[in-house]
């Protein structure tokens, strides 16, 4: 097992080292996953280089970060985007950056960053969107995260329209209901890009990208909605111009 305190100490030793990818995993240059390789090696263990592989093969418990209070010392945290990589076309997305939580209250994260091209210890920011407990790390029972089984989110569609509630987590599944923009929902389960919710007694799945952690401001017209309205006004103006031209032509001798 990997000793938690030694793991954190190894990361702290790297603060200030230059960022380099691929690096040599020493003070001459190291990248984000290279620090995990170095720390594991120091304890006679091994972990594969690459944040996408670490997420998929070396984690035992994972979740979505909604606030810093979820994070515990020794957790790996990831920056993520929904598009798959060529190496991992499995629908899980791209876990393109990794760091280690080294302190709680306030949370501090050590990572090899391209911002300044060095290893940094930073406070938590919302860009870290996924957390994971690593398989071989001895966290102790008090370190296990206590996840909320549910969380409240709001429908926030780009055009201000409704959001489809589907029977299964895919866009070809049957639509159970159409949920109005701004509706609060309770998320119950997660399936990569989908969340399971209940609306008016019907339980189904919605695309997570159309939900937000805060309610949309009342009366807000989104950019996409505004563009649609502007196009409609433009079309109406064009129609009026055509009608005026027709009337004018009919009135000419």
Secondary structure as UniProt FT lines:
FT   STRAND          2..3
FT   HELIX           4..13
FT   TURN            14..16
FT   STRAND          18..19
FT   TURN            27..28
FT   STRAND          29..30
FT   TURN            32..33
FT   HELIX           34..42
FT   TURN            43..44
FT   HELIX           51..57
FT   STRAND          59..64
FT   HELIX           68..70
FT   TURN            73..74
FT   STRAND          76..81
FT   STRAND          94..103
FT   TURN            104..107
FT   STRAND          108..113
FT   TURN            114..117
FT   STRAND          118..123
FT   TURN            126..127
FT   STRAND          130..134
FT   TURN            135..136
FT   STRAND          137..138
FT   HELIX           141..143
FT   STRAND          151..155
FT   TURN            158..159
FT   STRAND          163..166
FT   TURN            171..172
FT   STRAND          175..179
FT   TURN            181..182
FT   STRAND          184..191
FT   TURN            192..193
FT   STRAND          194..199
FT   TURN            200..201
FT   STRAND          202..207
FT   HELIX           208..210
FT   STRAND          211..212
FT   TURN            218..219
FT   HELIX           223..251
//
